[in-house]
Amino acid sequence: MASLQNSPTLHRTLFHNSFPQKHGSGFRSSRRDGISFIVKASHEPSLSQDEPGRRQMLAIGATAPLVFLFDQQSISFAAESGFQPVVDRKDGYSFVYPFGWQEVVIEGQDKVFKDVIEPLENVSVTMIPTGKQDIKEFGSPEEVAATLIKKVLAPPNQKTKIIKATERDIDGKVYYQFEFIAQAPNFTRHALSAVSIGNGKFYTLTTGANERRWGKMKDRLQNIVDSFKLFNVTA
């Protein structure tokens, strides 16, 4: 676990997840504790934004298990079901997020989408290079969760608690998922994360909500985490 604990790049790029950022009408950019971000203008589904011919995914309903399809009809149905698909062909990952969240640009993050009214409701994806081939090389789900939460996903002044940490195998690739709470003086964030290794990178997806809205959002957030998949990038 030493290489995970001592990664300054990992600490710097993931640390933003614990900070709420509020938006007023006409808001374009803000800065909090030295972290800047820009709200992108409204756009068509992210699946078609970056590159044509990308893999497409579908989340059926806010609480139903995820089903992955690869045709244009899937995109339309995903929107009807309340989710928007994202497939990053360049970096080799895909996931879904709730329809209506806006993409924002945050330094060090590859993708971030958030609800501008409820700023703690967001999803981010971060990658750092690694020489490891399997997430298990960093330790058990509990060990990886404890290190990331303590060193990366929550500021040192927040009290944290791991609810659970599990392991999943999807198409022969191991993913760790964990659920945790981070308590700040004026809010408590309930979050879910998924981590895995592929394409020579350590990937982290994190999503969450204010504890007061957890009951309403937990199934939708679980769908986000369950949808996260890596695929091999070809040169």
N, C-alpha and C positions, 0 to 999 in steps of 0.2 A: 504493500500500500504506500510505500514511501514516495514513489514517483507521482502518485495521485495527490498525496497530501502536500507535496512541495512544488506543485506546478503554479507559478505566479500567473501564467497566462490564463489558466483555468479559473483561478480566483478572480482575476480582473474582469474577464469576459462574462462570467455568470452572475456576478454579485448583484446586478441590478434587479433581480427578480423579487426581492423583498421590499422594494420601495414603491409605494403608490404614487402615481403622477396624475394630477387632475388637469382637465382641459376646460376652457371656457369656450364660448361661441367664437368661431373664427380662429381658434387656436391652431398654430402651425408648428411651434417648437417650444421647448422648455428645457430647463436644466435643474437638476436636484442632486445635491452632493457630488457635483462634478460630472454627472452623467447626462449627456444630451441626447435628445431624440427628436425626430421630425415625423409628423403625421402625414402619410402619403394621401394623395387625392384619391377619391373613389375610383374604382377600376373594375374591369371585368374579372371573372374567376382567375385565381392565381395559376391555375393549371395551364392557361393559355398565354400568360403574361411573359414568361421567361423564354420558353422554347416550344416549337410545335412538336406534335407527335409524342407528347409525354404520356406516361402511364396515368391512368385515371382511377380514382377510388371513390367509394360511396359509403356513406353512413346512413343506415336506414333507421330513421326515427331518433329521438333524443335519448331513449333508454334501451333500444334494441341492439343486439349484437351487430358488429360491423360486417358488411359484405363488400368485397372488393371486385369491381367490374372494370372493363376497359373499353367502353364505347361512349359515344356522345350522349346517349340516353342516360348514362349513369350520372353525368354532370348535372343534367336537368333534375333528375330525381334527388340528387344530393341536396340541391337548393330547396326543393320542395320539402325535404326532411329536416331542414334547418342547419345543414352543414355545408361548408365550402371545402373543396379538395385543393391540396397543394402538393405538387410533385416537383422536386428540384432535381432535374436530370444531371446538372453539372456536379452537384455534391452528393447525389445518391441517397436521397431520403424522401419520404412522403408522409403526409398526415392530413387530418381534417380539422377545421375549427368552426365554431358557430357562426352562422350567417349574420352579418351586421357588424362583426368586429372589424376594426380598421388596422391596416398594416402601418406600423411605425418603424422608423429607422433608429436603432440604438447602436452606438459604437461597440464593436466586439461581438454583436449578435448577427447570426446569419439570417434569421427570420423572426419577426415579432408581430403578433396580432393581439389587439386588446379592445376591450369595451371602453369607450371614452367616457361613459357615465359611471361605470363601476371599474375604476382603474386597477383594482387588484385582480380582476378577471382578465387573464391574458394567457398567451402561450408563446414560448420562445424556444428556439433551437440554436444550440451552440456547438461548435466543433473545435477540437484541438488535435494536433498531430500526436500520434503514439506509435511506438514500435511493437506494442502488444497485438496479439491476434484474436484474443477472446476476452470478454469482460471478466471472466472468472479469474484471469491472471491478476486482477486487482483485489481479489478477495470475494467473500460471500456477499449476498445482497445486503445483509445487515451492515457489514463492514463498509461497503461502498456508500451506502446511504448515510451512515453516520459521518463519514469523512466529508462527503459533498455538502451535507446540511451544515455541519460545523464550520467548514472552511470556505464554502462557496455560496450556498443557496440562502443563507441567513446571516445578517450582520451579527457581530459578536455581542451586541447589547440585547439581542432578542433571545428569549427562552424558547427552546425547541423541544419537540417530542416526536419520535418516530412512532407512527401508528402500526405500520406493517411494511415488510419488505419481501418481495417475492421474485421468483425466477420464471421466465417463460421461454419456450423454444418455438420459434416461428421459422419454418422452412430451413431448419438446421442452424439458425443463428440464435444465440442466447441474448435475451434482453433482461435487465433487472428493472423492476418497477417498485416504487416505494411511495408511501403516503406519510405526510408529516404536517405538523402544526408549528408555526413560528409566531410567537407572541411579542408584539411591540407594545410600548406604553399606551398607544391610542387605537390599536387595531390588532386583530389576530388573523393571520392568513392560513388557510387550509390548502395544502398543495399536493400535487401528484407529479412524479417525475418518472421518466423512462430513460435508461442509458444502455448503450451498446457500442460495439466496435466494428468498423468496416472501412474499407478503402484507406487504411492507414490512419484513421481518425477515431477519436473518442467523441461520440455524439451524446448530447444531453437535451432532452425535451422536458420542459417544466411548464405546468399549467396550474391554476389555482383560483381561489376566490376568497373574499372576506368570510370569516367564520359565520357571520350572521346570515349569509346567503348560501352556505354549504348545502343545506338540505335541498334547496331548489336547483343548485348547479351540479351536484356531485355526479349524477349520471351522465350529463353532457361532458363534463371534464374527464370522466373515465373513458368515454368514447374517444376523446382526443388522444389520450395516452395509449389506448388499445390500438388505435389506427396507425401509430408510428411504426414505420418499417424502413429498413435500409435495403439498398440494392446495389449491385456492383456497377461501378462507373467504368465505361470503356473509353480509352483514349481516342 
